[in-house]
Amino acid sequence: MAVTWAAGGSRSLEVKAPLTVTAEVTRQKDGGVVLVHLINFDRRAPVAGAIEVSLRMPEGKQPGEATPISPDETAPQALAPAIRDGRAVFTVPRLKTYAVAVLRPRK
């Protein structure tokens, strides 16, 4: 893939989701919190299957917990990311329209 080549072989964010889902990552400078925004542009069909998110952590930071927050859900549920090849990997269980996954570094 050309994007992976242009990024030097590793992208900071990788998401396994249907083509109707768009993702964007933002990193807060103070504290190392990472925000992954997920938007489903198919209004007719919520994503019922799991969405796998894999991202490169800031230098020297280990992931703590990831919490997907969505106006479509009643309460956020904290997830424990796995570490694979130096990346934090977690699964957002479902996505109707919008969610932001807040990944806090371990203290």
Contacts in CASP RR format, 6 or more apart in sequence:
PFRMAT RR
TARGET T0000
AUTHOR 0000-0000-0000
METHOD contacts of the structure
MODEL  1
MAVTWAAGGSRSLEVKAPLTVTAEVTRQKDGGVVLVHLINFDRRAPVAGA
IEVSLRMPEGKQPGEATPISPDETAPQALAPAIRDGRAVFTVPRLKTYAV
AVLRPRK
3 11 0 8 1.000
4 10 0 8 1.000
4 11 0 8 1.000
10 56 0 8 1.000
11 56 0 8 1.000
12 25 0 8 1.000
12 55 0 8 1.000
12 56 0 8 1.000
13 23 0 8 1.000
13 25 0 8 1.000
13 36 0 8 1.000
13 53 0 8 1.000
13 54 0 8 1.000
13 55 0 8 1.000
13 56 0 8 1.000
14 53 0 8 1.000
14 54 0 8 1.000
14 55 0 8 1.000
14 87 0 8 1.000
15 21 0 8 1.000
15 23 0 8 1.000
15 36 0 8 1.000
15 38 0 8 1.000
15 51 0 8 1.000
15 52 0 8 1.000
15 53 0 8 1.000
15 54 0 8 1.000
16 51 0 8 1.000
16 52 0 8 1.000
17 23 0 8 1.000
17 38 0 8 1.000
17 47 0 8 1.000
17 51 0 8 1.000
17 52 0 8 1.000
17 95 0 8 1.000
18 40 0 8 1.000
18 42 0 8 1.000
18 47 0 8 1.000
20 40 0 8 1.000
20 41 0 8 1.000
20 42 0 8 1.000
20 45 0 8 1.000
20 47 0 8 1.000
21 38 0 8 1.000
21 39 0 8 1.000
21 40 0 8 1.000
21 41 0 8 1.000
21 47 0 8 1.000
21 51 0 8 1.000
21 95 0 8 1.000
22 38 0 8 1.000
22 39 0 8 1.000
22 41 0 8 1.000
23 36 0 8 1.000
23 37 0 8 1.000
23 38 0 8 1.000
23 39 0 8 1.000
23 53 0 8 1.000
24 36 0 8 1.000
24 37 0 8 1.000
25 34 0 8 1.000
25 35 0 8 1.000
25 36 0 8 1.000
25 37 0 8 1.000
25 55 0 8 1.000
26 34 0 8 1.000
26 35 0 8 1.000
26 37 0 8 1.000
27 33 0 8 1.000
27 34 0 8 1.000
27 35 0 8 1.000
27 58 0 8 1.000
28 34 0 8 1.000
28 35 0 8 1.000
31 105 0 8 1.000
32 58 0 8 1.000
32 61 0 8 1.000
32 104 0 8 1.000
32 105 0 8 1.000
33 102 0 8 1.000
33 103 0 8 1.000
33 104 0 8 1.000
33 105 0 8 1.000
34 55 0 8 1.000
34 57 0 8 1.000
34 58 0 8 1.000
34 102 0 8 1.000
34 103 0 8 1.000
35 100 0 8 1.000
35 101 0 8 1.000
35 102 0 8 1.000
35 103 0 8 1.000
36 53 0 8 1.000
36 55 0 8 1.000
36 100 0 8 1.000
36 101 0 8 1.000
36 103 0 8 1.000
37 98 0 8 1.000
37 99 0 8 1.000
37 100 0 8 1.000
38 51 0 8 1.000
38 53 0 8 1.000
38 68 0 8 1.000
38 92 0 8 1.000
38 95 0 8 1.000
38 98 0 8 1.000
38 99 0 8 1.000
38 100 0 8 1.000
38 101 0 8 1.000
39 97 0 8 1.000
39 98 0 8 1.000
40 46 0 8 1.000
40 47 0 8 1.000
40 95 0 8 1.000
40 96 0 8 1.000
40 97 0 8 1.000
40 98 0 8 1.000
43 97 0 8 1.000
46 72 0 8 1.000
46 94 0 8 1.000
46 95 0 8 1.000
46 96 0 8 1.000
46 97 0 8 1.000
47 94 0 8 1.000
47 95 0 8 1.000
47 96 0 8 1.000
48 94 0 8 1.000
49 93 0 8 1.000
49 94 0 8 1.000
50 91 0 8 1.000
50 92 0 8 1.000
50 93 0 8 1.000
50 94 0 8 1.000
51 91 0 8 1.000
51 92 0 8 1.000
51 95 0 8 1.000
52 89 0 8 1.000
52 90 0 8 1.000
52 91 0 8 1.000
53 66 0 8 1.000
53 89 0 8 1.000
53 90 0 8 1.000
53 91 0 8 1.000
53 92 0 8 1.000
53 101 0 8 1.000
54 84 0 8 1.000
54 87 0 8 1.000
54 88 0 8 1.000
54 89 0 8 1.000
55 87 0 8 1.000
55 88 0 8 1.000
55 103 0 8 1.000
56 86 0 8 1.000
56 87 0 8 1.000
57 63 0 8 1.000
57 86 0 8 1.000
57 87 0 8 1.000
57 88 0 8 1.000
57 105 0 8 1.000
58 105 0 8 1.000
61 105 0 8 1.000
61 106 0 8 1.000
62 83 0 8 1.000
62 105 0 8 1.000
62 106 0 8 1.000
63 81 0 8 1.000
63 83 0 8 1.000
63 88 0 8 1.000
63 103 0 8 1.000
63 104 0 8 1.000
63 105 0 8 1.000
63 106 0 8 1.000
64 80 0 8 1.000
64 81 0 8 1.000
64 103 0 8 1.000
64 104 0 8 1.000
64 105 0 8 1.000
64 106 0 8 1.000
65 78 0 8 1.000
65 79 0 8 1.000
65 80 0 8 1.000
65 81 0 8 1.000
65 103 0 8 1.000
65 104 0 8 1.000
66 78 0 8 1.000
66 79 0 8 1.000
66 80 0 8 1.000
66 81 0 8 1.000
66 88 0 8 1.000
66 90 0 8 1.000
66 101 0 8 1.000
66 102 0 8 1.000
66 103 0 8 1.000
66 104 0 8 1.000
67 76 0 8 1.000
67 77 0 8 1.000
67 78 0 8 1.000
67 79 0 8 1.000
67 101 0 8 1.000
67 102 0 8 1.000
67 104 0 8 1.000
68 76 0 8 1.000
68 77 0 8 1.000
68 79 0 8 1.000
68 92 0 8 1.000
68 93 0 8 1.000
68 99 0 8 1.000
68 100 0 8 1.000
68 101 0 8 1.000
68 102 0 8 1.000
69 76 0 8 1.000
69 99 0 8 1.000
69 100 0 8 1.000
69 101 0 8 1.000
69 102 0 8 1.000
70 76 0 8 1.000
70 95 0 8 1.000
70 96 0 8 1.000
70 97 0 8 1.000
70 98 0 8 1.000
70 99 0 8 1.000
70 100 0 8 1.000
71 97 0 8 1.000
71 98 0 8 1.000
72 95 0 8 1.000
72 96 0 8 1.000
72 97 0 8 1.000
72 98 0 8 1.000
72 99 0 8 1.000
73 99 0 8 1.000
77 93 0 8 1.000
79 90 0 8 1.000
79 91 0 8 1.000
79 92 0 8 1.000
80 90 0 8 1.000
81 88 0 8 1.000
81 89 0 8 1.000
81 90 0 8 1.000
81 103 0 8 1.000
82 88 0 8 1.000
82 89 0 8 1.000
82 90 0 8 1.000
83 89 0 8 1.000
88 103 0 8 1.000
90 101 0 8 1.000
90 103 0 8 1.000
92 99 0 8 1.000
92 101 0 8 1.000
END
